[in-house]
Amino acid sequence: MAGPRRRTVRDLRRNNRATVLSKLYFDGPLSRQELGPLTALSSGSISNVVAELVADGLVEEAGSVDSDGGRPRTLLRVAPGSGHVVGVDVGETRVRVELFDLSLSELARVDAPLPDATPDGTYDAHEVVRLIAGGLTQVLAGTDVTPASLIGVGIGVPGIVDASGPAGAVVHGQTIGWEAVPLEAMLRAPGELPQEIPLFVDNGAKTLGRAEMWFGAGRGARNAVITLIGSGVGACVIADGVPYQGSSSSAGEWGHTVLRVGGRPCRCGARGCLEAYVGAEALLERWREAGGDRTSPDEEGALAELLADPGPAAAELLDDTAEFLGAGIADLVNLFNPERIVVGGWAGLLLGPRLIEPVRRAAAAYALRHPFAQTTVELGRLGADAVTVGAATLPLARFLETGGSGRERIVSGAS
């Protein structure tokens, strides 16, 4: 039996670079003196690593601060323009592609509507690939960023992502009619994405979860659940700071937990799922059944009309939705004992100002008292772009973990 792999000087150097780079990224700007106790590296190691990172153009000076009786201390930060990443949100109504620098400041964006699904609810995977490839070309146009210089492209998709096979990411999206769609192989086909671009594919709720944990309402929590409420419903479960994947990366399909046995039919084929009561598509269908009259052709506009409807039927529907959502959140409290639950997704953020307080009351009524008292229920802070930002963090995370050498070929999927 082979013994444990011995660490080399190269491994140590890469780990030190990753430690310093990550600390500067999340907590910078910092001085060399501050980096020592924060990283547990010696002053000599800090000096060597910082010199390497500056020489590579990954770290730059960011002003100075006075020190106690000594020379001012130079502050350092990760250079925003030293790399670029692309985030892609494959929604159920459109594909959004965004180009970011390393600070995740948006440099360019393209939104392309998806064609309507077939009568059986299937979305054309080839059309999605075409929109992703075309969107990448458009966001790079007019910039000095080339495909070869990209750190990587992250893609958030609806459904379960299995990256265990040799062909890369395969998507099982039951609600959109995707059964074992070889998305990465399709993106790698001639005429689509350039071969040299590292690709990362993950479930959209999980990319949103990473974004909120890094930059938004989840930051600082070790155990949290970030929920995505859009056309459908999903969640990202964070256990001890790490996204919980399950045995086959399907953990977090919260929208398909059953709230009412024999209840409303869900897009997944079952009945009584949470998604069948609080997902935007189902909510608008319930409004239509209650006599609601939508005029907007898109779900976001129609949901805004529902919220603006002063009639008693709309009010009763929203009250019911708050109770269903609160019950679903209570399930998360009882199952995972999180310190924080974040309600996100475009529909969750649109509904949030109207529903968050009744949702909290319903969750308190259905959850066990002790774990609920230790949990806060909050709205997401990153807006409708959170899935795209989260998708962009997939290559960025690898870049930081490798000490700034994230362009090496990666197996798809979130790490």
N, C-alpha and C positions, 0 to 999 in steps of 0.2 A: 504494500500500500504506500502510495506517495505521501511524503511528509509535507508539512506546511511550507508554503512558498517563502523563501527568504527575502527580506526587504533589502533593496539595493540603495546605493547612494542616490541614484536617479529617482527612486520612489520617495526618499526622504526629501529631496529637493522639490519634487512636485507637490508633496503634501504641505511643505512649508509655504510654497507659493499659493496654494489653494487656501490655506489658513489666513494668510495676510490679505489676499485678494477678496475673500468673502467678508472678512471683518471690515475692510475699507468700503465694500459695496453696501453692506447693510447698516453700518454704524458710522461711516465716515462723514465728513473729513476727520482724520485723526493724525496726530503727530507720531513720529517714530517712537518717542518716549511713551506715548499712550499705548502703542501697539504691543510693547513688551508684555506688560501684565495681562492685557486682553487676550493674547495668543499663547502665553506661556513659552515664548521663544526668547532666546538670549539676545542681548543687544547686537552682538555680532551677526547672528542669523538674520535679525530684522534688517540690519544695514545691507547685508548681501542680497536678501530677497527683494527689498525695495529698490536697490540699484538695478537688479535684473528687470524688474517690472517697469521701471522708468525707462530703461534702455529699450525695452520692447514696445514702448509707447502705450502700455496698459494703465499706468499710473502717472498722475501729474500733480504738480503743486496746486494748492487751493488756498493761498493766503497764509497768514501766520497769526499766532496768538502770543501775548506776553507770557513770560514765565516768571517764577518767583526769584527776582534778583539776577536772572541770567539773560542770555540772548533769547530773542523771540523764537518760538518753536514753529517750524514750517509744517503746515497741514498738508495732508495728501488725500487724494481721492482717486477712484477709478475714472479714467478718462472716458467721458461719454462717447466721443467720436472714434474710439479705438476699435469698435466693432459694431456690427449691425445684426439684428435678428428680425424675423418675420413671424407674425402670429396670424393664424387663420381660424375663423369661427365658421364652421359649417352648421348653420342653423336649419330650421325647417321651412323657412321662407326666403332665406338669402344666404350668400356666402360673403363674408367680410374678410378682406386681406389688409393687414397693416404692416408698415415698415417702421422699426424703432431703432434708436441708438441704444447704447448700453444702459443709459439711465431710464430706458423705456419711455422716452419722450417720442410721441408720434411724429414721424416725418412725412408719411404719405398714407392714404387710405383709399380703398376701392370697395364699393358695395355692389354686388350683382344679384338681382332677384333670381330665385330658383324657378324653373318652370313648374307648373302644377303637377302634382303626383298623378299617377295612373289611377283608374277607378278602384283598383285594389289597394291603393295607398302606398305604392312603391315610388321612390324617388330614383331617377336615373343616375347611377353612380358615374357613368361616363361623362355626363353633363357636369357633375360636381367636379370631377378631375379637370375638365376643360376650364371651368370657372376659376379654380385654384391656380392653374398654370397661367391663364390670362391675367388674373389679378396680380400675380407675382411680376409679370412683365410690366404691367402698368405702374405698380408702385415703385419699381426701380427706374422707370423712364424719367429722364431729367435729373437724375442724381449721379454721383460718381461711384455708387455702390454697384458692384457686379455680382452675379451669382456665385462666382468663385470666391469672393471675399466675404460672403455671408457666413456667420457662425452657424446658422441653421434655420430651418423653417419648422415651427411647431403648429400642429393642426388639432383643433378640438372638434370632435364629431359626436353626434347622438348615437348611443349604443355602446356595446361592450367591445373593447379593443383587446385582441389577442396577438401579442408580438412574439410568441414562443417559437414559431415556425421559421424555416429558412427563407421564406418569401417576404418576411417582415410583417407589418401590421395588417391584420385581417379584422374587419368590422362586422359585428353581429348586431344589427339595428332592427330589432323585431318590429318596432312601431313605424319604421319608415320602409319596411320591406327589404332590408338588406340582410341576406343570409350568407355569412362567410364571404363578404366582399373583400377581395385582395387589394385594398386601397393603396398600400405602398407600392405594390408591383405595378398597379395601373398608373400611379404617378411617375414611376421610373420608366415607363414605356417610352420608346422613341417618339420625340416630338412633344413630350410633356415637360416635366421638370428636369433641369440639367442633372446629370448623374453625380456631379461632385458635391451637391448640396446635401448636408446631413438632414435627415427627416426625423421628426418625432411626432407620434400620433397618440392621442389619449382621448378619453371621454370628456365631453365638454364641461360637465359638472365638476370633474376633477381638475380641469385647467382653471375654472373659475375659483375652485377651492384654493389652489396654490396661489393665485393672485391675491385673494382676500387674506390669506395667511401671511404672505410676504409684505403686502402694502396696505391692506384695508382693515376691515372690522375684526379679522381673526388674529391680527398681529399680537404677539405676546402670549397667546394661548398655547398650551401643550395638548389639550384634548378638546376638540371642537367638531362641530358638524356645519359645513357650509352648504346651504341648499340652493338649488337652481330651480326657479319656477318660470317657465316660459310657455311655449306651446305644450310641452310636456313637463315632467317633474323629475329631478334627480338630486343627488347629494354627494358630497365628498366627506368621508369620515376621517378625521385626523386623530390618531392614537399615539400619544407620547411624541408628538411633533412630526409624525410620519403618516402620509396617506395610507389608509388601510385598503388593500387591494382584494383580499380574499384569495381563494385557491386558484381562480382563473380570471382574475381582474374584473369580476362583475360586482364586487361589493359597492354599495351606494345606490342601488336601484330602488330607492325609497319610494318613488312614484308608483311602484307596482307592489307595494304592500297593501293588503286588503283591509279596508275600513268597514265595509258592509258586505256580508256574505249574500250573494245573489243580487248585488246592487247594479248600478249602471254599467253597461258594457264599456270596456276600456279598449284603446287601440291595440294593446298587446294581445287581445283575444280573451282575457279573463274578465271577471265582473267584480265591481266594487272596489277597484283600485283607487288609491289616493288621487292619482292623476285624473281619473274620471270625474273628480269633483272640484279640483283646484287648478288643474292645468288650464292655460288660456283657451285652448281649442274647446275643451269640454265646458268650461265656464260660459263661453259665448253660445255654445249649443243649448245650455240650460237656460240662458237668458232668452234665446229665440223661442224655446218651448213655453216660457213664461209670458210671451207676448212682446218681448223686446224688439225694437226695430233699428237694426244697425244700418248705417249708410256708408261707413268706411269699408273699402275693399280689403284692407289689411288688418291683421289681428291687433296690432298695437293701437291703431286708430279706433277700432271697434271697442277695445277694452276701455279706452278713455271715454267713449260715449256711454258705456255702461256705468262707469263711475260718476258721470255727470247726470245720469238719469235721476230725476227727483221722485219718481213714482215709487209706490210701496212695493211693487213686485221686485224692482231692482234692489231696494233696500233689504228686503227679506232674503234675496239670493246672496247678497254680499254678507249678511249676517250668518247664513248657513255656511258659506265658504270659509269665513273666519273660524267657525266651530270645527269644520273638517280639518282645516289646516292646523288649528290648535291641537286637535286630537293626534294628528300625524306627528307634530313636534313632541307631544307627550310620549309617543312611542320611542322617539329618538332619545329622550331623556331617560326613560326606563331601560332602554337597551344599552346605551353607551355611556351614560353618566358624564356628559361633556360639561366643561365649564362655560362654554359659549356655543350658541346656535345662531348662525347668521342666515337671514332670509335674503337671497339674491336672485339674479335672473331678471330679465327685462320686465316680465309680468309681476314678479315679486316686488320689485322696486316701484312699479306703477301702483300696485294695490297697497303697498306698505303703509303710506301715510294714513289711509282710510282704515286699514284692518289691523295694524300692529297691536294696538291696545286690546281689542277683543280677542285677537289670537293669543296674546299672553294670558288673558283671563281663562280662555278655554284650555290652554295647555296646563295651567295651574290646576284646573278642575280635574283633568284626566291623568296627570302625572302623579307619581309617588311624591309626597310632600318633601321628604328629605333631599333627594337628588335635585328636585326642581328648585329648591331654595338655594342651591349651589350653582345654578345655571342662569345665564342672562340670554335673552332673546333680542337680537339686534338686526337692523337693516344693513345690507351691504353698503360699502362706501365707494365702490369703484365704478358704479354706473353700468350702462349697457355694454361697455367695452370690456368688461371683466373677463369674459371667456377668451377674447382675442389677446388681451394682456397676459392672461394665464398661459395661453398656448405659446406665447413668445418666451415665457420663463422656462419652458422645457429645454430648448437649446442653451439658454443663458445659464441654467442650473448646471448643465454639463460643463460649460465653459468655466464656471467658477470652481467646480469640483476637480477639474484637471489643471487648475492653476493657470488658466488662460490659454490652454491648448485644445479647446473644445471643437476644433475642426476635424479631429480624427473620426473615422467612421463609427457610427453608433448604431446599436440595435434599437429599433423603434420602440416607442412607449415611454412612459414616465419612469424616471428612476426613483 
